[in-house]
């Protein structure tokens, strides 16, 4: 018998997990709200296209934490070069971090168009999560 626990125990308790295929249909309305999910989804894709010449469309994964929807992740590449002309940020981030950045941009953009407590809560939940992400400095460099 060993003193170590299975590898799953090494994963942070606050880690995001992949939304199973059976629940994908409910994810976007839960993340952006029923009134804004289509626009929110479109904004995420558009913001990554604006931020990265590496992105050309494709499949996205949906991430959640503790049963709450969190963000979208592009599945086409392991990393993306991000260039944000509005603040001068340039760098390469993982697909996971690129998804967080694009989702935060979408939430921010929506907040200027609509006043919605659900969107504000989702934005702050993701921003708090991003603060503990291994690429937090890059994420905040891109969104600030």
N, C-alpha and C positions, 0 to 999 in steps of 0.2 A: 504494500500500500504506500502511496506517495503522499507527500504533504501539500501537493499542488492541486488546485482545482482545475476543472476543464477550461480550455481556452476561452470559452464564452464568458467566463467570470472575469476575464481580463478586460472585457469591453467596458467602457465607461457607462455608468448607469443612466447617464443623460444622453446617450448616443441616439442619433436618428436612425430609424429603420425604414426599410423599403415597404411601401404599401403593396399588399398582395393584389394580384390581378382582379380578384373577385370584388375588391373595394375601390378600384380605380375610378369607376363612374361617379362615386359619391365624393371623391377627393376635392376636385376643383370647387364645387359649390360649398363644401365645408371650409375650404381655405379662404376663398374670396367672398363668400356669401352668394345666395341664389341670384341676387340682382346684378352682381358684378363679376361672376365667374368667367363668362365668355371674354369680356374685356380684359380681365386680369390675366387670363391665360395668354391671350394675344400679346399683351404688353410684355410678359416675360420673354416670349420668343423674340419680339421686336427689340427689346433692350439688349439681349445677348447678341443679336445681329449687329446692332449699333456699336456695341462695345468690343466685338471680336470679329476680325476678318476670318478667323478659323471656323466660325459657325456658319453652316449652310442649311440648317433645318435638320429634321430627324426626330427620332423617338426620344421621349423624356421619361424619366423615372420620377415617381412621387415619393416624398419622404415625410415621415411623421415621427413624433416623439410622445410617448405616454398616451397614445391614442388621439393626439391632436395633430391636424395637418400642419406642415411646417414649410416646405419649399419643393421646387422642381429641380431636377438635375438632368442636363443633356447627356444622352448615352452614347453619342457618336465618337467621342475622343476622350483620352484620359486627362488632357490638359488643354487650356485655352489661353492664348495671348489676349490680354485685356488692355485696351487703350481708351482712357476716358478723357476726351478733349475738354470737358467742362471743368475738370480739376487737375489735369496734368498727370494723372496716374497712368503708369505703364508697367506691366509685369505679366508673368505667367502664373496661372493658378490651376489647381485641379478642377476637374469637371464639377465636383461637389461644391467647391468654393465659387465657381462661375455660376452655378445654379442659385446659390445663396445671394450672390451679388445681383443677378438679374431679377430674382424674386423681390429683393428689397427695393430695387429701382421701381418695379411695378407697383408695389405697395405705396411708395412715396408719391409716384405720379398720380395714382388714384386718390390719394389723400388731398390733393389740390383740386380735384374735381368733385368729390363727394365727401360729405361728413358722415362717417359710419363707424360706430364704436367697434363693430366686429372687425373691420379692416385695421383699425388702430391696434386692437388687441393682437391680431395676427402679426402685424408688423413688429410690435414690441416683443412678442414671443420669439420671432425669428432673430431679431437683433440681439436679444439676450443669449440665444443659442450661439449666434455667430461670435460672441465675445469669448466663448470657451472653445471655439474651433481651432485646430492646429494652424490654420492660415488666417487667424483673426486680424493680424496686422495688415495683410494684403486685402482682405475683405473691406476693412474700414478705410484703408487707403483709397480703394476704388469708389466707395460710396460717399465719402466725405468731400 
